[in-house]
Amino acid sequence: MLFLTAFWCRFCQRMDEEAFSDSENLALLNAYFISVRCDNAQRPDIDVRYNRNGWPTITFMTADGDLLSVANYLSNEQFSDLLVRVYTAYHEKKDEIRLLHREARDSVHQTQKVMNDPQPGLSGLADIGRQIMVLADREYGGYGRGQKFIQPQVNDFLLARYQVTKDPQYLDHVGLTLDRMRESPMRDREAGGYFRTCSGRDWSRPHREKLLAEQVGVLANCVRAYQITQRPVYTRMAEELIAYLNGNLFDAAAGAFYGGEDFLHAQSSESSSDEEFFSILDGCIYVDANAQTIIAYLDAAAILAYPGCQERALRALEFLWEYCRSRDGAMAHYFDGAPHVPGLLEDQVYMGSALLKAYSITRESRYLERATALADFILERLKSSQGGYYDLDVPGP
């Protein structure tokens, strides 16, 4: 049984308090299952393989890793019932299940033999742009007509498309999105920063978690939007985000940034109608998110001339290089007093990009040498002979 959770997930916390605190459920798990808990931010490679429709995801599988059943949030009683049903069904139909999975694997292998793996071209990028604009909410900004997410990577893609094509619809929609976000309850006017998502199409009813990568993504959107449009509102947004990051997520001792911030309801008097929250931090330092922060800070220093950003970015870069690498030179994924999960492709790529950005600004050769070392690692350890790259280096015996 694999339990995929997230630091800020309310339903995950509820399952911890109920289903995973029930003595009968614990007895069933200990007797009949190998139980594994996985945080989505600490193991994104596992999360992307097994996550179904968000967090929590509860996945049951055979000893060979074949899926048996997948569920999301379950009450205490529902979870107990599912444990019994999965165990009983597997042992009553074990041979049939194994045969079905073997046939499915054979079918996948045959399909892979005849599939081509073309590299994406300009027409593919244009198709992606058109598909995004189909999802674009032309009234409130953002994408989709239901629950809204910050989606800074989508904004960045549209800004890049505008710079190539000069098609104003891409720039206009990113501008609309940033303007609506800043005017809405998604912006935390007291503590700063932007909440991760909201239930309302109009950016109302926000969920109160904030993740470093998404704050930095919006910062990068603002810097790039200002570079294109010269609108002062984007410099103000950028300054507000930098103030939030420096004041709330910066670890002064390490010189790097924490993974995110969540808000829990505080106990208040029954007569009070105001909601009160207290903040808790994800104290891990994630390499990919910090590398993105470094890039955004260096751009803010170069384009907005924002004071202190370059110095803080270069200090964070040194921390990652000195403390977040494995003995074979691969970047680890996160640091919590020691580095963990070395060899993820995304960490090597983001760190390499941050090093190249630092080299382009400072012209110090050590940054280029370090980026080259990471590129060599990717080519030697992560490149597949069949094309593409593996997302994780798994050392041999």
N, C-alpha and C positions, 0 to 999 in steps of 0.2 A: 504494500500500500504506500503510494507516494502522495504526500500532502504538500501541494504547492501553495505557498503563502506569500504575502507582501507585508512589509513593515507597517504600512498605514491602513491595511484592509480591515474594515469594521467587522465584516462577516467572518474573516479569519479569526479575529479576536473573540468573536462570539462562539465559534466552534471550540476554541481553546478553553473557554470558560464552561462550556456545556458538554459537547460530545466527547472531547478529549480529556475531560476531567471526571467522566463517569466510570466508576470502578468496574462495571460489567463490560463496557466497551474496551477498557484497557485489558481486561482479562482475555477477551476474544482476540484482540490484536496480538497480545503476547503469546497466545497459544497457537494461533493459526496463520499469522502473517509476519513477514519482515517489514517493519514500519520505517519509512524514511521521510524526514521533513526537509524541505528545501525552500529557501528564501529566493524569490524571483530575482532580486538585485544581486545576490551573491553568486548565483549560478544561472545566468541568462541563457546558457546553452541548453540546460535541462528544461528551463521554463519554456523555451520556444518549441521544444519537441513535444512536450506533454500537456501544455496549457490548452484548455478548451473553454472558451467563453469567459475568461477572466479568473479572478481569485475569490475564494479558494478553488482550486481544482484538486479533486481526489481521484487518483488513478489507481486501479487495480490491474496487476499484470502477472503473467507467469514468471517462473524463474528465468526463462529465456528472454524476457522483456516484451512478450506479446500482450497486447491490450486485452483485458477481460471486461472492464466496465469503467466508465468515467462519469463523475458527478461534480456538481458545484456545491454550494452551501447546503448542508443538511442539518436538520434539527437532531437533537439527541436520539430520539426514537427512530427517525429515518436512517440515521447512520448505523445504529444497532441492527436494524432490519437488513440493511444492505450488506453488512459484514456477514451475516448468517447466509443470505441468499448467494453471495459471490462464492463463499467457501463451499456451500452445498452443491451449487451448480457446477463448479469446476471439478469437484471430485466425482460427481455422477457422470459427467460428460467429458472427462479429460482427454480420451483418445480422439473423440470427435473434434474437440477444440484444437488439438495439436494438428490434425489433418487439415482443418480449415486454414490455420495460420500458415502451414507449409505451402498449401496451394496459393495463398495470397502472396507469399514471398516469391514463389516461382513466377507468378504473373507479373510482379513488379520488375523482376530481373529481365524478363523477356521484353517488357515495355522499354526499359532503359537501353537495351541493345539497339533499338530502332529509332530512338529519339535523337534529334540533333540538338546541339547546345550552342546556338549562334550567339555572338556577342551583340549586346544592344546597340543599335545605331541611332542616327538622328530621327528616323521615322518613329522608332520606339519611344524616344523622349517626347516627341510631339504627341503621340497617343496618350502617354501618361498625363501630360498637361491637359489634354482635352477631357480625360476621364476625371481628373481632379476638379475641373471647372463645372462638370455635370453635378458633382457633389457640393459645389460651393453654394453657401447660403447668401444670396445677393441682398437680403434684407438686413440680417444681423451679423454677417461675417461668419468666419469659420466654415466648417464642412459638415454636411448632414443636416437633418431637420429635427433631430431629437437631442440626446445627450451630447454636449459639446466637450471637446478636449482642446488643449492649447495648440497642439500640432505644429511646433516650430519647424520641424523638418519639412513639412509640406509648404509652409510659408517660404522657407529658404529655396525650395525647388522652384516655386513660382517666381521669386525674385531673380533667380538665375535664368529662367526662361525669358523673363522680360529683358534682361541685359543682352540676351542673344537675339531675340526676335523683335524687340521694341513693341510688342503687342501690349497695349495699355491695360487690357482686362486683367493680366496677371498682377501688375503693380497695383491697380485699383483695388483688387480684392484683398491683397495683403494689407493695404492701407486701411480698408474698411474693417478688417479683422482686428488689427492692432488698436484702432480707434475705439471700436465697440468693447473690446476687452478692457481697455483702460477706464472706460466710463462705467463699467458694470461691477456687480459684486464679486466678480472673479479677482479683482484687484483688492488686496488687503490694505486698506487705507491706514490701518493702525500699525501693523508690523512691517508692511512692505511686501513686495513679491506678488506672485499670482498663484492662485489655487490650481490644482492639476486639472480638474474637470468640474462640470456642473450638470444638473439635471434638466435645466431649462434651455430651450432653443435660444432664448434671448440672453444667455450667459447668467441666468439667475439660479438660485439655490445651489451654491457651490459646495463641493466636497472639500474638506478643509486640509488636505495634504499638499505639500509642496516638495518637489523633487529637484535636486541640483541641476540635473541635465536639462530639465524643462525650463527652469529659470534662466539658465545660460543660453538655451536655445532662443528664448524671447529676446534676451540681450543681443544676441548675434543678429536676429531679425531687425532690431531697432537700429543697430549700427549700420547694417547694409541698406536699410530703407532710408536712413539719413544721408548716406553717401550718394544715393541715387536722386533723392528729392530735395535735400537740404531743408526739410521741414523741422523746425525747432522742437516740435512735440516729441520727436523720436530721440533727441538728445536728452530731454527731460525724462522720458521713460527709461533710457539707458542709465542715467544717473541714479534714478530711484532704485533700479534693479541692482546696481553695483553697491549702493548703500545697504540694501537688504542683505546681499551676499556677504559683504564685509562684516556686517553687524550681527548676523544670525547664523551663518553657516561656516564661517572661517574659523579654523583651528589655529590659534595664534602660536601654540607651542610647536606644531608640525609645520605650519606655513602652507597648509593645503585646506581643502574644503570638505565638510561633512556631506553625506549622501542625501540628506533631506530632513524635513521637519513635518511632524504630524501634530494634530491638536485633539486633545481629549476633553470631554465635558468635565467641568469641575463641579464639585458638590456645592450647591447654593441653597439659600433659604427658600422655603416653599412660597413665601410671599413675593419673591423676586421673579419678574417676568423676563428679565434679560438673560440671554445665554452667556455662560462664562466658560472659557477654555483655558487649558494650560498646555504648554508646548513640550514635546519630547523630540529628541534628535536621533536620527540614524547616525551613530557615531563612526561608521565605517568610512574610509576614504577610498572611493572607487576611482580606478585609474582612467577609465574611459571618460567619465563625467568630469574629472579634474582636468584631463587633457583638453576637453572641449572648453572648459572654463578658461584655461590658459590662452587658447586661441582667441576667444572672445575678448579677454582682457587686453591682449596685445593689439587686437584690432581697435578696441576702444581707445587705447593710448595713441595709436597712430592716426586714427581718423577723427576722433573727438577731442584729442589732446587732453584726455581725462587724467588728472594727476594721480600718481601712485600705482596705476594699473600695471605698467610694465614691470616695475620692481616686484610687485606681488606675484605676477604671473611667473617671472623667472625664478622666484624663490620656490613656488609650488613645483615648478619643473625640476628643480634640483632635488626636492624631497622625493618625488616620484622615482627619479633615476637612482637615488642612493638607497631608498628603503623599500621600493615596490618592485624589485626584480628578483628572479630566481638565480640560482648559482650558474645556470647555463646562459644567462643573459636575457631570458624572456621576461617581458613585463607580466607581473601578476595582475589579478583582476581587482583585488581589494586588500586594504591594510587595516588591521584592528589591533595593532601592536606587533604584528608579524604579517608578511605577505602571504596571500592565499590564491589558489587557482591560477598558476602561471600558464602562459601559452595560448590564451584566447586571441583569436584573430583580431577582433574589434579593439582590444587593448593595444596591440602592436600598431595597428593602423592609426588610431587616434593619437597615441603617444608619438609616433613617427611624424604625423602631421603637425603636432605642437612643436616638436623639435625643429622641423623645417621652417615653421613660422618664426620661431625664435632666431634661427640663422638668417632668415631674410631681413630681419630688423636689426640684429646686432652685428652680423657678419663674423661672429665668433665660430671658429672652425669646429670646436668640440660639439656643437649642436648638430652640424652636418655629419660628423663622424658617428655620433650616436644614432641618428636617423638611418644612416647607411647600415649600421649593425643590426638594427631591427628589420630593415628590408631584407638583409641577408638571411636572418632567422626565418622570415616568412617564406622566402624562396626555398630554403633548405628543409624546413620542417613542416610547413603547412600547404605547400603547393601539391595539388593532385596530378598524377600522371594522366588522368582522364580529363583534365581541364578544371579550372576553378581552384578553390582553396578550401581546406578543411577549417572548421571554426575553432578547433581545439587541438593542440599538440598533445598526444598521449605517448609518453616515453615508453620505450620497450623495456623488457626485463633486464 
